[in-house]
C-alpha cells in the first residue's frame, strides 16, 4: 500500500475513535450534540506531527469544522476546560517546534492501536 493510501486509512480509524470518544461531549466549538467530524485544533496539513495527537483532535459538528474552519476561538475555550492549561501549553509548544514525516510502518502501528482502542471502547 502506498504512503498516501495508508495515511488516509489510518486517519479514518483515528477519526472514528475521536468521534466515539467525544460522542457524549458535543461539538468542541459550539456544543451541538451532533458529532460528525474529528476536528484538529492545529491542522493536520500544517502540523503533521500533531495529526494523531488526541489532545489536538476533538469531536466537532460539520458546521464548525467545515464551514467555520474549526471555529477556533470557541474550540480553544473548550480545549482549556477539557485538557487544562498545562496540556494546552504543551500542545502549543509541540506545534511550534515539531515536524514529522510518517512512515507506512508508523501509520500501520497507529491504525492498529486505534482499532484496539475502538474495540475496547465498545466492550466497556
Secondary structure, DSSP 8 states (H G I E B T S, - for coil): --HHHHHHHHHHHHHHHHHHHHTTT--TTT--S---EEEESS-TTT-GGGTT-GGGEEEE-HIIIIISTT-HHHHHHHHHHHHHHHHHHHHHHHHHH------HHHHHHHHHHHHHHHHHHHH-
